[in-house]
């Protein structure tokens, strides 16, 4: 996965209006600029610019029908993002598993004297109340 691909996809979806336009297309299956403009709450030229950015990122494809252009989501355009998230998913699952093990060890460790023991007793008393 080239870094440029993931950067382009992330940059394209970072804009909230552009992301909303993309979500409209995904929900509708296919939409024209006019339909997207009515829903987006921005001007037609702004929607066209967002569509161009989405198209350049490979997130949407177009189908011409006379004067109308219909846009549809291109699922393969999200592949760099899905791949990138997959890498970090493994990373975070391992970290959460380690954290869970550590918390279980702490919960089952004999209570130590001092401030931490008092704090744990207060937390337990508050939780049972």
C-alpha positions in Angstrom: 0.0 0.0 0.0 1.7 3.2 -1.1 1.8 6.0 1.5 0.4 8.4 -1.2 -2.7 6.3 -1.6 -3.6 6.2 2.1 -2.8 9.9 2.5 -5.0 10.8 -0.5 -7.9 8.7 0.9 -7.6 10.1 4.4 -7.2 13.7 3.1 -10.3 13.2 1.0 -12.4 11.9 3.8 -11.1 14.4 6.4 -13.4 17.2 5.1 -16.8 16.8 6.8 -18.7 18.1 3.8 -16.9 15.8 1.4 -17.4 12.9 3.8 -21.2 13.7 3.9 -21.3 13.8 0.1 -19.6 10.4 0.0 -22.0 9.0 2.6 -24.9 10.3 0.6 -23.6 8.5 -2.5 -23.1 5.3 -0.5 -26.6 5.5 0.9 -28.3 6.3 -2.4 -26.2 3.8 -4.4 -26.0 6.4 -7.2 -26.6 10.1 -7.3 -26.4 13.1 -9.6 -24.7 16.4 -8.7 -28.2 18.0 -8.5 -29.4 15.4 -5.9 -26.2 15.8 -3.9 -26.4 19.6 -4.0 -30.0 19.5 -2.6 -28.9 17.4 0.3 -25.5 18.9 1.0 -26.5 22.4 1.8 -23.6 23.8 -0.2 -23.4 25.2 -3.8 -23.3 23.1 -6.9 -19.7 24.2 -7.7 -18.7 23.2 -4.1 -20.3 19.7 -4.6 -18.5 19.4 -7.9 -15.2 20.2 -6.3 -15.8 17.6 -3.6 -16.8 15.0 -6.2 -13.6 15.7 -8.1 -11.5 15.1 -5.0 -13.4 11.9 -4.2 -12.9 10.7 -7.8 -9.2 11.5 -7.8 -8.9 9.5 -4.5 -10.6 6.6 -6.2 -13.6 6.7 -3.8 -16.3 7.4 -6.5 -16.9 6.4 -10.1 -19.0 8.2 -12.6 -21.5 7.1 -15.2 -22.5 9.6 -17.9 -26.1 9.5 -19.1 -26.5 12.3 -21.7 -26.0 15.6 -19.8 -26.3 13.9 -16.4 -23.4 12.4 -14.5 -24.3 9.7 -12.0 -21.8 9.1 -9.2 -21.5 5.8 -7.2 -19.2 4.7 -4.5 -16.1 2.7 -5.6 -15.5 0.3 -2.7 -11.9 -0.5 -3.9 -11.1 3.1 -3.2 -11.3 2.4 0.5 -8.9 -0.5 0.3 -5.8 1.5 1.5 -7.8 2.8 4.5 -9.1 -0.7 5.4 -5.6 -2.1 5.1 -4.1 0.6 7.2 -6.8 0.2 9.9 -6.2 -3.6 9.8 -2.5 -3.1 10.7 -3.5 -0.9 13.7 -6.3 -3.2 14.7 -3.8 -5.9 15.4 -1.6 -3.5 17.3 -4.5 -2.3 19.5 -6.0 -5.7 20.1 -2.6 -6.9 21.5 -2.3 -3.8 23.7 -5.8 -4.2 25.1 -5.2 -7.9 25.8 -2.0 -6.9 27.7 -3.9 -4.2 29.6 -6.7 -6.6 30.5 -4.1 -9.1 31.8 -2.4 -6.4 33.9 -5.7 -5.2 35.4 -6.6 -8.8 36.3 -3.3 -9.2 38.0 -3.8 -6.0 39.9 -7.3 -7.0 41.0 -6.0 -10.3 42.3 -2.8 -9.0 43.9 -2.9 -8.9 47.8 -3.8 -5.5 49.0 -0.9 -3.4 50.0 -0.9 -1.0 52.9 -0.9 2.7 52.3 -2.7 5.2 50.1 -3.4 2.8 47.2 -5.1 0.2 49.5 -7.3 3.0 51.1 -8.2 4.2 47.6 -9.2 0.6 46.5 -11.3 0.1 49.6 -13.1 3.4 49.0 -13.7 2.5 45.3 -15.1 -0.9 46.3 -17.3 0.6 49.0 -18.6 3.2 46.5 -19.3 0.5 43.9 -21.3 -1.6 46.3 -23.3 1.3 47.6 
